Amino acid sequence: MPAAVEGYVRRSVATAAPGAFLFPSPTGGIWTNTNFRVRCRWTEVTQAVGLGGTTIHDLRDAAASLLIAAGADVKAVPVILGHATATMTMDLYGHLFSDTPWVAMERLPSFPERPTWSAIGPAPAQPPGIGM
């Protein structure tokens, strides 16, 4: 859990009534997409900063993309996003993992290149033991 949220969560859990929401709306109910957007003036704010048309779900996609770009484990991302399976996450965001095989190969230890004939010397005209 991010440190910025930990204090709030600890206080809420310690003082909330059983069954209360951890992040209740001002009326004590659940946040819906609609009441959140209205209450925080989502449309006006996103337009004011040049991001008009951005949805709350876009933020979720951005968070997933940033987690993947930061190297989050493929098993950790679905847990953070609340996906039922890693398969679901990979179906949605798998294309963002596309360079990981190359990164993995770059992490392999370096091996010296195989010597070429030119590095060893000229190749014999005829292999030894043939035609002698």
C-alpha positions, 0 to 999 in steps of 0.5 A: 500500500502506498505510504500516503494512504496508509495513515488514512486506512489505519485510522478508518479501519480503527474507527469505522463501524463494521461494514462501513466503506473504506472510502465512502462518498460524502453521504456514506455510500459508495462512490459511483462513476457519476457522483465522483465525476460530478463531485470533483468537477471531473469534466471541467478540471480535465478540460482546464488542463487540456485533457478533455475527454479523459475518463477515470478508466483512462487513469486505470489504463495509465496506471497499468501501463506505468506499472508494466513500464516500471518492470512490475511482475506479470503476476503483480499487475493483475493483483493491483488491478483486481483482475481475476487472472493474469490471463485477463491482464495479459489479454488487455495489456500483454502488448506492453510486455512485448520487449521483455524477452529482449531485455531478458536476453540482454541480461544473460551473461556475455559469452565470447564470440566464437572464433572465426577462421580468419582469427585462427589463420587460413583454412588448410587447403585440404583437411589433414588425413584426406588424400595423403 
